[in-house]
Amino acid sequence: MKLAMTNVPPKEGARLARALVEERLAACVSRLPVQSVYRWRGELCEDDEHTLLIKVAAERVDALRARLVALHPYELPEFVVLDVDRAGSLAAYVDWVRAESSGEVAGE
């Protein structure tokens, strides 16, 4: 299991989260309101955004990244992937994430 992160405009968060789960590229996406301060093209920017915490099976990260880049409104979307410590995590949850983001529908 991996935890992927991206930031999006608040109005785009629900659309992207729903698409990723519906397409079975993510088991769950949590949306958190944040305020980001960053430099872009030489200008200091400060924007309200939503951070999407995307729970995904390790083997689906490449497909997730490709789809997120296609759906994302930013010219250069943030896409950061973190390892999840399986031994320290609740194994049943990690298994659920893998099953839900495998790209396969149960029973098929």
Backbone as XML, in Angstrom:
<?xml version="1.0"?>
<chain id="A" units="angstrom">
  <residue number="1" name="MET">
    <atom name="N" x="0.836" y="-1.184" z="0.000"/>
    <atom name="CA" x="0.000" y="0.000" z="0.000"/>
    <atom name="C" x="0.874" y="1.237" z="0.000"/>
  </residue>
  <residue number="2" name="LYS">
    <atom name="N" x="0.384" y="2.253" z="-0.703"/>
    <atom name="CA" x="1.051" y="3.552" z="-0.749"/>
    <atom name="C" x="0.048" y="4.636" z="-0.389"/>
  </residue>
  <residue number="3" name="LEU">
    <atom name="N" x="0.562" y="5.768" z="0.045"/>
    <atom name="CA" x="-0.240" y="6.952" z="0.296"/>
    <atom name="C" x="0.264" y="8.015" z="-0.664"/>
  </residue>
  <residue number="4" name="ALA">
    <atom name="N" x="-0.591" y="8.421" z="-1.597"/>
    <atom name="CA" x="-0.221" y="9.465" z="-2.557"/>
    <atom name="C" x="-0.887" y="10.760" z="-2.124"/>
  </residue>
  <residue number="5" name="MET">
    <atom name="N" x="-0.236" y="11.863" z="-2.442"/>
    <atom name="CA" x="-0.759" y="13.175" z="-2.057"/>
    <atom name="C" x="-0.722" y="14.111" z="-3.248"/>
  </residue>
  <residue number="6" name="THR">
    <atom name="N" x="-1.740" y="14.945" z="-3.326"/>
    <atom name="CA" x="-1.753" y="16.030" z="-4.299"/>
    <atom name="C" x="-2.572" y="17.168" z="-3.722"/>
  </residue>
  <residue number="7" name="ASN">
    <atom name="N" x="-2.368" y="18.368" z="-4.223"/>
    <atom name="CA" x="-3.167" y="19.530" z="-3.850"/>
    <atom name="C" x="-3.939" y="19.996" z="-5.070"/>
  </residue>
  <residue number="8" name="VAL">
    <atom name="N" x="-5.184" y="20.419" z="-4.843"/>
    <atom name="CA" x="-6.054" y="20.868" z="-5.927"/>
    <atom name="C" x="-6.849" y="22.078" z="-5.461"/>
  </residue>
  <residue number="9" name="PRO">
    <atom name="N" x="-7.400" y="22.853" z="-6.407"/>
    <atom name="CA" x="-8.316" y="23.915" z="-5.997"/>
    <atom name="C" x="-9.508" y="23.292" z="-5.267"/>
  </residue>
  <residue number="10" name="PRO">
    <atom name="N" x="-10.041" y="23.952" z="-4.250"/>
    <atom name="CA" x="-11.153" y="23.375" z="-3.484"/>
    <atom name="C" x="-12.316" y="22.895" z="-4.344"/>
  </residue>
  <residue number="11" name="LYS">
    <atom name="N" x="-12.646" y="23.626" z="-5.390"/>
    <atom name="CA" x="-13.792" y="23.247" z="-6.233"/>
    <atom name="C" x="-13.526" y="21.979" z="-7.045"/>
  </residue>
  <residue number="12" name="GLU">
    <atom name="N" x="-12.282" y="21.541" z="-7.141"/>
    <atom name="CA" x="-11.930" y="20.355" z="-7.916"/>
    <atom name="C" x="-11.755" y="19.107" z="-7.051"/>
  </residue>
  <residue number="13" name="GLY">
    <atom name="N" x="-11.637" y="19.273" z="-5.744"/>
    <atom name="CA" x="-11.321" y="18.156" z="-4.860"/>
    <atom name="C" x="-12.314" y="17.019" z="-4.913"/>
  </residue>
  <residue number="14" name="ALA">
    <atom name="N" x="-13.595" y="17.328" z="-4.818"/>
    <atom name="CA" x="-14.618" y="16.275" z="-4.815"/>
    <atom name="C" x="-14.649" y="15.539" z="-6.146"/>
  </residue>
  <residue number="15" name="ARG">
    <atom name="N" x="-14.545" y="16.274" z="-7.244"/>
    <atom name="CA" x="-14.573" y="15.660" z="-8.577"/>
    <atom name="C" x="-13.422" y="14.683" z="-8.764"/>
  </residue>
  <residue number="16" name="LEU">
    <atom name="N" x="-12.224" y="15.113" z="-8.410"/>
    <atom name="CA" x="-11.054" y="14.238" z="-8.570"/>
    <atom name="C" x="-11.127" y="13.033" z="-7.639"/>
  </residue>
  <residue number="17" name="ALA">
    <atom name="N" x="-11.495" y="13.257" z="-6.391"/>
    <atom name="CA" x="-11.577" y="12.151" z="-5.437"/>
    <atom name="C" x="-12.575" y="11.102" z="-5.915"/>
  </residue>
  <residue number="18" name="ARG">
    <atom name="N" x="-13.738" y="11.544" z="-6.332"/>
    <atom name="CA" x="-14.773" y="10.621" z="-6.797"/>
    <atom name="C" x="-14.300" y="9.847" z="-8.032"/>
  </residue>
  <residue number="19" name="ALA">
    <atom name="N" x="-13.678" y="10.516" z="-8.970"/>
    <atom name="CA" x="-13.215" y="9.852" z="-10.194"/>
    <atom name="C" x="-12.194" y="8.763" z="-9.873"/>
  </residue>
  <residue number="20" name="LEU">
    <atom name="N" x="-11.260" y="9.048" z="-8.981"/>
    <atom name="CA" x="-10.216" y="8.074" z="-8.657"/>
    <atom name="C" x="-10.785" y="6.837" z="-7.974"/>
  </residue>
  <residue number="21" name="VAL">
    <atom name="N" x="-11.769" y="7.041" z="-7.092"/>
    <atom name="CA" x="-12.386" y="5.895" z="-6.411"/>
    <atom name="C" x="-13.295" y="5.139" z="-7.381"/>
  </residue>
  <residue number="22" name="GLU">
    <atom name="N" x="-14.089" y="5.853" z="-8.165"/>
    <atom name="CA" x="-14.977" y="5.189" z="-9.121"/>
    <atom name="C" x="-14.198" y="4.351" z="-10.127"/>
  </residue>
  <residue number="23" name="GLU">
    <atom name="N" x="-13.031" y="4.840" z="-10.530"/>
    <atom name="CA" x="-12.204" y="4.126" z="-11.509"/>
    <atom name="C" x="-11.306" y="3.076" z="-10.858"/>
  </residue>
  <residue number="24" name="ARG">
    <atom name="N" x="-11.479" y="2.866" z="-9.556"/>
    <atom name="CA" x="-10.738" y="1.865" z="-8.778"/>
    <atom name="C" x="-9.219" y="2.096" z="-8.818"/>
  </residue>
  <residue number="25" name="LEU">
    <atom name="N" x="-8.830" y="3.352" z="-8.921"/>
    <atom name="CA" x="-7.426" y="3.724" z="-8.824"/>
    <atom name="C" x="-7.057" y="4.081" z="-7.396"/>
  </residue>
  <residue number="26" name="ALA">
    <atom name="N" x="-8.061" y="4.228" z="-6.548"/>
    <atom name="CA" x="-7.864" y="4.525" z="-5.128"/>
    <atom name="C" x="-8.948" y="3.815" z="-4.347"/>
  </residue>
  <residue number="27" name="ALA">
    <atom name="N" x="-8.592" y="3.364" z="-3.163"/>
    <atom name="CA" x="-9.588" y="2.754" z="-2.273"/>
    <atom name="C" x="-10.356" y="3.844" z="-1.541"/>
  </residue>
  <residue number="28" name="CYS">
    <atom name="N" x="-9.661" y="4.919" z="-1.223"/>
    <atom name="CA" x="-10.240" y="6.005" z="-0.439"/>
    <atom name="C" x="-9.430" y="7.263" z="-0.698"/>
  </residue>
  <residue number="29" name="VAL">
    <atom name="N" x="-10.115" y="8.388" z="-0.769"/>
    <atom name="CA" x="-9.439" y="9.680" z="-0.898"/>
    <atom name="C" x="-9.998" y="10.595" z="0.185"/>
  </residue>
  <residue number="30" name="SER">
    <atom name="N" x="-9.116" y="11.113" z="1.021"/>
    <atom name="CA" x="-9.515" y="12.064" z="2.066"/>
    <atom name="C" x="-9.145" y="13.464" z="1.603"/>
  </residue>
  <residue number="31" name="ARG">
    <atom name="N" x="-10.079" y="14.408" z="1.778"/>
    <atom name="CA" x="-9.856" y="15.801" z="1.380"/>
    <atom name="C" x="-9.683" y="16.665" z="2.616"/>
  </residue>
  <residue number="32" name="LEU">
    <atom name="N" x="-8.591" y="17.412" z="2.641"/>
    <atom name="CA" x="-8.286" y="18.287" z="3.775"/>
    <atom name="C" x="-8.081" y="19.711" z="3.272"/>
  </residue>
  <residue number="33" name="PRO">
    <atom name="N" x="-8.797" y="20.681" z="3.835"/>
    <atom name="CA" x="-8.558" y="22.065" z="3.428"/>
    <atom name="C" x="-7.218" y="22.554" z="3.986"/>
  </residue>
  <residue number="34" name="VAL">
    <atom name="N" x="-6.443" y="23.195" z="3.117"/>
    <atom name="CA" x="-5.139" y="23.738" z="3.514"/>
    <atom name="C" x="-4.950" y="25.098" z="2.851"/>
  </residue>
  <residue number="35" name="GLN">
    <atom name="N" x="-3.979" y="25.838" z="3.348"/>
    <atom name="CA" x="-3.562" y="27.054" z="2.677"/>
    <atom name="C" x="-2.099" y="26.859" z="2.311"/>
  </residue>
  <residue number="36" name="SER">
    <atom name="N" x="-1.798" y="26.959" z="1.036"/>
    <atom name="CA" x="-0.435" y="26.715" z="0.544"/>
    <atom name="C" x="0.254" y="28.025" z="0.204"/>
  </residue>
  <residue number="37" name="VAL">
    <atom name="N" x="1.513" y="28.115" z="0.589"/>
    <atom name="CA" x="2.372" y="29.243" z="0.233"/>
    <atom name="C" x="3.528" y="28.652" z="-0.561"/>
  </residue>
  <residue number="38" name="TYR">
    <atom name="N" x="3.747" y="29.170" z="-1.773"/>
    <atom name="CA" x="4.758" y="28.607" z="-2.661"/>
    <atom name="C" x="5.207" y="29.661" z="-3.672"/>
  </residue>
  <residue number="39" name="ARG">
    <atom name="N" x="6.284" y="29.368" z="-4.346"/>
    <atom name="CA" x="6.770" y="30.241" z="-5.403"/>
    <atom name="C" x="6.497" y="29.549" z="-6.729"/>
  </residue>
  <residue number="40" name="TRP">
    <atom name="N" x="5.874" y="30.272" z="-7.659"/>
    <atom name="CA" x="5.588" y="29.713" z="-8.985"/>
    <atom name="C" x="5.913" y="30.767" z="-10.029"/>
  </residue>
  <residue number="41" name="ARG">
    <atom name="N" x="6.816" y="30.406" z="-10.928"/>
    <atom name="CA" x="7.245" y="31.293" z="-12.014"/>
    <atom name="C" x="7.710" y="32.653" z="-11.480"/>
  </residue>
  <residue number="42" name="GLY">
    <atom name="N" x="8.474" y="32.585" z="-10.379"/>
    <atom name="CA" x="9.068" y="33.778" z="-9.805"/>
    <atom name="C" x="8.171" y="34.594" z="-8.898"/>
  </residue>
  <residue number="43" name="GLU">
    <atom name="N" x="6.911" y="34.198" z="-8.752"/>
    <atom name="CA" x="5.985" y="34.935" z="-7.898"/>
    <atom name="C" x="5.655" y="34.148" z="-6.646"/>
  </residue>
  <residue number="44" name="LEU">
    <atom name="N" x="5.535" y="34.859" z="-5.529"/>
    <atom name="CA" x="5.098" y="34.249" z="-4.287"/>
    <atom name="C" x="3.581" y="34.131" z="-4.329"/>
  </residue>
  <residue number="45" name="CYS">
    <atom name="N" x="3.080" y="32.931" z="-4.119"/>
    <atom name="CA" x="1.641" y="32.668" z="-4.214"/>
    <atom name="C" x="1.126" y="32.150" z="-2.874"/>
  </residue>
  <residue number="46" name="GLU">
    <atom name="N" x="-0.122" y="32.428" z="-2.599"/>
    <atom name="CA" x="-0.783" y="31.933" z="-1.394"/>
    <atom name="C" x="-2.215" y="31.582" z="-1.802"/>
  </residue>
  <residue number="47" name="ASP">
    <atom name="N" x="-2.548" y="30.281" z="-1.726"/>
    <atom name="CA" x="-3.840" y="29.819" z="-2.220"/>
    <atom name="C" x="-4.507" y="28.857" z="-1.247"/>
  </residue>
  <residue number="48" name="ASP">
    <atom name="N" x="-5.830" y="28.907" z="-1.217"/>
    <atom name="CA" x="-6.603" y="27.873" z="-0.549"/>
    <atom name="C" x="-6.635" y="26.672" z="-1.477"/>
  </residue>
  <residue number="49" name="GLU">
    <atom name="N" x="-6.402" y="25.504" z="-0.927"/>
    <atom name="CA" x="-6.400" y="24.275" z="-1.704"/>
    <atom name="C" x="-7.000" y="23.159" z="-0.858"/>
  </residue>
  <residue number="50" name="HIS">
    <atom name="N" x="-7.213" y="22.037" z="-1.478"/>
    <atom name="CA" x="-7.527" y="20.805" z="-0.774"/>
    <atom name="C" x="-6.392" y="19.834" z="-1.017"/>
  </residue>
  <residue number="51" name="THR">
    <atom name="N" x="-5.872" y="19.250" z="0.062"/>
    <atom name="CA" x="-4.914" y="18.163" z="-0.058"/>
    <atom name="C" x="-5.714" y="16.877" z="-0.169"/>
  </residue>
  <residue number="52" name="LEU">
    <atom name="N" x="-5.414" y="16.095" z="-1.186"/>
    <atom name="CA" x="-6.029" y="14.785" z="-1.345"/>
    <atom name="C" x="-5.040" y="13.746" z="-0.852"/>
  </residue>
  <residue number="53" name="LEU">
    <atom name="N" x="-5.449" y="12.965" z="0.140"/>
    <atom name="CA" x="-4.665" y="11.831" z="0.632"/>
    <atom name="C" x="-5.270" y="10.594" z="-0.011"/>
  </residue>
  <residue number="54" name="ILE">
    <atom name="N" x="-4.529" y="9.984" z="-0.893"/>
    <atom name="CA" x="-5.044" y="8.920" z="-1.751"/>
    <atom name="C" x="-4.433" y="7.591" z="-1.322"/>
  </residue>
  <residue number="55" name="LYS">
    <atom name="N" x="-5.293" y="6.648" z="-0.909"/>
    <atom name="CA" x="-4.814" y="5.328" z="-0.495"/>
    <atom name="C" x="-4.910" y="4.399" z="-1.692"/>
  </residue>
  <residue number="56" name="VAL">
    <atom name="N" x="-3.767" y="3.783" z="-2.049"/>
    <atom name="CA" x="-3.687" y="3.017" z="-3.297"/>
    <atom name="C" x="-2.802" y="1.789" z="-3.116"/>
  </residue>
  <residue number="57" name="ALA">
    <atom name="N" x="-3.128" y="0.727" z="-3.851"/>
    <atom name="CA" x="-2.269" y="-0.462" z="-3.887"/>
    <atom name="C" x="-0.951" y="-0.084" z="-4.551"/>
  </residue>
  <residue number="58" name="ALA">
    <atom name="N" x="0.144" y="-0.590" z="-4.031"/>
    <atom name="CA" x="1.473" y="-0.235" z="-4.545"/>
    <atom name="C" x="1.589" y="-0.455" z="-6.048"/>
  </residue>
  <residue number="59" name="GLU">
    <atom name="N" x="1.003" y="-1.544" z="-6.534"/>
    <atom name="CA" x="1.131" y="-1.861" z="-7.957"/>
    <atom name="C" x="0.271" y="-0.970" z="-8.858"/>
  </residue>
  <residue number="60" name="ARG">
    <atom name="N" x="-0.553" y="-0.108" z="-8.278"/>
    <atom name="CA" x="-1.424" y="0.771" z="-9.065"/>
    <atom name="C" x="-0.961" y="2.229" z="-9.086"/>
  </residue>
  <residue number="61" name="VAL">
    <atom name="N" x="0.212" y="2.507" z="-8.493"/>
    <atom name="CA" x="0.694" y="3.893" z="-8.423"/>
    <atom name="C" x="0.901" y="4.487" z="-9.816"/>
  </residue>
  <residue number="62" name="ASP">
    <atom name="N" x="1.484" y="3.735" z="-10.736"/>
    <atom name="CA" x="1.732" y="4.276" z="-12.079"/>
    <atom name="C" x="0.435" y="4.657" z="-12.783"/>
  </residue>
  <residue number="63" name="ALA">
    <atom name="N" x="-0.576" y="3.784" z="-12.688"/>
    <atom name="CA" x="-1.872" y="4.072" z="-13.307"/>
    <atom name="C" x="-2.535" y="5.271" z="-12.627"/>
  </residue>
  <residue number="64" name="LEU">
    <atom name="N" x="-2.427" y="5.344" z="-11.315"/>
    <atom name="CA" x="-2.979" y="6.475" z="-10.572"/>
    <atom name="C" x="-2.320" y="7.773" z="-11.020"/>
  </residue>
  <residue number="65" name="ARG">
    <atom name="N" x="-0.998" y="7.778" z="-11.093"/>
    <atom name="CA" x="-0.269" y="8.989" z="-11.495"/>
    <atom name="C" x="-0.701" y="9.442" z="-12.890"/>
  </residue>
  <residue number="66" name="ALA">
    <atom name="N" x="-0.777" y="8.526" z="-13.829"/>
    <atom name="CA" x="-1.161" y="8.885" z="-15.193"/>
    <atom name="C" x="-2.561" y="9.497" z="-15.237"/>
  </residue>
  <residue number="67" name="ARG">
    <atom name="N" x="-3.491" y="8.911" z="-14.526"/>
    <atom name="CA" x="-4.865" y="9.409" z="-14.542"/>
    <atom name="C" x="-4.981" y="10.736" z="-13.811"/>
  </residue>
  <residue number="68" name="LEU">
    <atom name="N" x="-4.275" y="10.871" z="-12.687"/>
    <atom name="CA" x="-4.318" y="12.118" z="-11.935"/>
    <atom name="C" x="-3.775" y="13.272" z="-12.776"/>
  </residue>
  <residue number="69" name="VAL">
    <atom name="N" x="-2.682" y="13.042" z="-13.461"/>
    <atom name="CA" x="-2.105" y="14.089" z="-14.316"/>
    <atom name="C" x="-3.101" y="14.472" z="-15.417"/>
  </residue>
  <residue number="70" name="ALA">
    <atom name="N" x="-3.811" y="13.479" z="-15.963"/>
    <atom name="CA" x="-4.793" y="13.763" z="-17.016"/>
    <atom name="C" x="-5.980" y="14.570" z="-16.489"/>
  </residue>
  <residue number="71" name="LEU">
    <atom name="N" x="-6.395" y="14.321" z="-15.256"/>
    <atom name="CA" x="-7.566" y="14.992" z="-14.678"/>
    <atom name="C" x="-7.248" y="16.314" z="-13.987"/>
  </residue>
  <residue number="72" name="HIS">
    <atom name="N" x="-6.006" y="16.487" z="-13.572"/>
    <atom name="CA" x="-5.626" y="17.606" z="-12.700"/>
    <atom name="C" x="-5.647" y="18.932" z="-13.450"/>
  </residue>
  <residue number="73" name="PRO">
    <atom name="N" x="-6.171" y="19.989" z="-12.822"/>
    <atom name="CA" x="-6.237" y="21.286" z="-13.495"/>
    <atom name="C" x="-4.910" y="22.061" z="-13.513"/>
  </residue>
  <residue number="74" name="TYR">
    <atom name="N" x="-3.933" y="21.676" z="-12.698"/>
    <atom name="CA" x="-2.690" y="22.437" z="-12.633"/>
    <atom name="C" x="-1.733" y="22.033" z="-13.760"/>
  </residue>
  <residue number="75" name="GLU">
    <atom name="N" x="-0.946" y="22.990" z="-14.201"/>
    <atom name="CA" x="0.084" y="22.740" z="-15.209"/>
    <atom name="C" x="1.119" y="21.737" z="-14.686"/>
  </residue>
  <residue number="76" name="LEU">
    <atom name="N" x="1.490" y="21.879" z="-13.423"/>
    <atom name="CA" x="2.449" y="20.976" z="-12.785"/>
    <atom name="C" x="1.839" y="20.486" z="-11.471"/>
  </residue>
  <residue number="77" name="PRO">
    <atom name="N" x="1.086" y="19.393" z="-11.525"/>
    <atom name="CA" x="0.444" y="18.916" z="-10.297"/>
    <atom name="C" x="1.441" y="18.285" z="-9.335"/>
  </residue>
  <residue number="78" name="GLU">
    <atom name="N" x="1.206" y="18.530" z="-8.065"/>
    <atom name="CA" x="1.964" y="17.815" z="-7.030"/>
    <atom name="C" x="1.523" y="16.353" z="-7.063"/>
  </residue>
  <residue number="79" name="PHE">
    <atom name="N" x="2.479" y="15.447" z="-7.027"/>
    <atom name="CA" x="2.173" y="14.022" z="-6.867"/>
    <atom name="C" x="3.322" y="13.427" z="-6.083"/>
  </residue>
  <residue number="80" name="VAL">
    <atom name="N" x="3.077" y="13.164" z="-4.805"/>
    <atom name="CA" x="4.080" y="12.632" z="-3.895"/>
    <atom name="C" x="3.554" y="11.313" z="-3.365"/>
  </residue>
  <residue number="81" name="VAL">
    <atom name="N" x="4.403" y="10.292" z="-3.361"/>
    <atom name="CA" x="3.991" y="8.963" z="-2.911"/>
    <atom name="C" x="4.829" y="8.575" z="-1.696"/>
  </residue>
  <residue number="82" name="LEU">
    <atom name="N" x="4.134" y="8.143" z="-0.638"/>
    <atom name="CA" x="4.788" y="7.728" z="0.595"/>
    <atom name="C" x="4.562" y="6.236" z="0.817"/>
  </residue>
  <residue number="83" name="ASP">
    <atom name="N" x="5.575" y="5.561" z="1.328"/>
    <atom name="CA" x="5.437" y="4.159" z="1.700"/>
    <atom name="C" x="4.614" y="4.047" z="2.974"/>
  </residue>
  <residue number="84" name="VAL">
    <atom name="N" x="3.849" y="2.984" z="3.069"/>
    <atom name="CA" x="3.080" y="2.690" z="4.277"/>
    <atom name="C" x="3.736" y="1.504" z="4.968"/>
  </residue>
  <residue number="85" name="ASP">
    <atom name="N" x="3.987" y="1.629" z="6.241"/>
    <atom name="CA" x="4.590" y="0.556" z="7.033"/>
    <atom name="C" x="3.536" y="-0.511" z="7.307"/>
  </residue>
  <residue number="86" name="ARG">
    <atom name="N" x="3.566" y="-1.589" z="6.541"/>
    <atom name="CA" x="2.559" y="-2.641" z="6.683"/>
    <atom name="C" x="2.610" y="-3.265" z="8.073"/>
  </residue>
  <residue number="87" name="ALA">
    <atom name="N" x="3.800" y="-3.495" z="8.599"/>
    <atom name="CA" x="3.927" y="-4.133" z="9.909"/>
    <atom name="C" x="3.309" y="-3.270" z="11.010"/>
  </residue>
  <residue number="88" name="GLY">
    <atom name="N" x="3.426" y="-1.974" z="10.893"/>
    <atom name="CA" x="2.880" y="-1.081" z="11.913"/>
    <atom name="C" x="1.437" y="-0.682" z="11.665"/>
  </residue>
  <residue number="89" name="SER">
    <atom name="N" x="0.933" y="-0.982" z="10.482"/>
    <atom name="CA" x="-0.434" y="-0.600" z="10.119"/>
    <atom name="C" x="-1.403" y="-1.731" z="10.432"/>
  </residue>
  <residue number="90" name="LEU">
    <atom name="N" x="-2.669" y="-1.433" z="10.394"/>
    <atom name="CA" x="-3.696" y="-2.442" z="10.568"/>
    <atom name="C" x="-3.757" y="-3.265" z="9.276"/>
  </residue>
  <residue number="91" name="ALA">
    <atom name="N" x="-3.340" y="-4.520" z="9.334"/>
    <atom name="CA" x="-3.220" y="-5.366" z="8.150"/>
    <atom name="C" x="-4.533" y="-5.476" z="7.384"/>
  </residue>
  <residue number="92" name="ALA">
    <atom name="N" x="-5.641" y="-5.582" z="8.082"/>
    <atom name="CA" x="-6.932" y="-5.704" z="7.406"/>
    <atom name="C" x="-7.233" y="-4.457" z="6.569"/>
  </residue>
  <residue number="93" name="TYR">
    <atom name="N" x="-6.844" y="-3.286" z="7.056"/>
    <atom name="CA" x="-7.065" y="-2.055" z="6.291"/>
    <atom name="C" x="-6.185" y="-2.036" z="5.049"/>
  </residue>
  <residue number="94" name="VAL">
    <atom name="N" x="-4.925" y="-2.396" z="5.212"/>
    <atom name="CA" x="-3.996" y="-2.443" z="4.080"/>
    <atom name="C" x="-4.524" y="-3.418" z="3.023"/>
  </residue>
  <residue number="95" name="ASP">
    <atom name="N" x="-5.035" y="-4.565" z="3.444"/>
    <atom name="CA" x="-5.606" y="-5.541" z="2.519"/>
    <atom name="C" x="-6.828" y="-4.971" z="1.809"/>
  </residue>
  <residue number="96" name="TRP">
    <atom name="N" x="-7.656" y="-4.227" z="2.541"/>
    <atom name="CA" x="-8.833" y="-3.607" z="1.941"/>
    <atom name="C" x="-8.435" y="-2.592" z="0.872"/>
  </residue>
  <residue number="97" name="VAL">
    <atom name="N" x="-7.427" y="-1.774" z="1.155"/>
    <atom name="CA" x="-6.951" y="-0.797" z="0.179"/>
    <atom name="C" x="-6.500" y="-1.501" z="-1.091"/>
  </residue>
  <residue number="98" name="ARG">
    <atom name="N" x="-5.743" y="-2.565" z="-0.922"/>
    <atom name="CA" x="-5.256" y="-3.295" z="-2.094"/>
    <atom name="C" x="-6.422" y="-3.864" z="-2.903"/>
  </residue>
  <residue number="99" name="ALA">
    <atom name="N" x="-7.380" y="-4.447" z="-2.229"/>
    <atom name="CA" x="-8.526" y="-5.051" z="-2.916"/>
    <atom name="C" x="-9.352" y="-3.987" z="-3.644"/>
  </residue>
  <residue number="100" name="GLU">
    <atom name="N" x="-9.578" y="-2.847" z="-2.995"/>
    <atom name="CA" x="-10.435" y="-1.815" z="-3.572"/>
    <atom name="C" x="-9.771" y="-1.028" z="-4.688"/>
  </residue>
  <residue number="101" name="SER">
    <atom name="N" x="-8.448" y="-0.992" z="-4.723"/>
    <atom name="CA" x="-7.758" y="-0.220" z="-5.751"/>
    <atom name="C" x="-7.011" y="-1.117" z="-6.738"/>
  </residue>
  <residue number="102" name="SER">
    <atom name="N" x="-7.398" y="-2.378" z="-6.786"/>
    <atom name="CA" x="-6.718" y="-3.338" z="-7.660"/>
    <atom name="C" x="-7.113" y="-3.175" z="-9.119"/>
  </residue>
  <residue number="103" name="GLY">
    <atom name="N" x="-8.208" y="-2.457" z="-9.358"/>
    <atom name="CA" x="-8.691" y="-2.325" z="-10.726"/>
    <atom name="C" x="-9.673" y="-3.405" z="-11.110"/>
  </residue>
  <residue number="104" name="GLU">
    <atom name="N" x="-9.885" y="-4.349" z="-10.211"/>
    <atom name="CA" x="-10.818" y="-5.453" z="-10.482"/>
    <atom name="C" x="-12.038" y="-5.302" z="-9.589"/>
  </residue>
  <residue number="105" name="VAL">
    <atom name="N" x="-13.168" y="-5.691" z="-10.121"/>
    <atom name="CA" x="-14.407" y="-5.666" z="-9.334"/>
    <atom name="C" x="-14.556" y="-7.037" z="-8.679"/>
  </residue>
  <residue number="106" name="ALA">
    <atom name="N" x="-14.863" y="-7.069" z="-7.385"/>
    <atom name="CA" x="-15.017" y="-8.320" z="-6.644"/>
    <atom name="C" x="-16.038" y="-9.211" z="-7.341"/>
  </residue>
  <residue number="107" name="GLY">
    <atom name="N" x="-15.701" y="-10.491" z="-7.424"/>
    <atom name="CA" x="-16.586" y="-11.466" z="-8.030"/>
    <atom name="C" x="-16.364" y="-11.634" z="-9.514"/>
  </residue>
  <residue number="108" name="GLU">
    <atom name="N" x="-15.463" y="-10.843" z="-10.109"/>
    <atom name="CA" x="-15.198" y="-10.972" z="-11.549"/>
    <atom name="C" x="-13.971" y="-11.800" z="-11.802"/>
  </residue>
</chain>
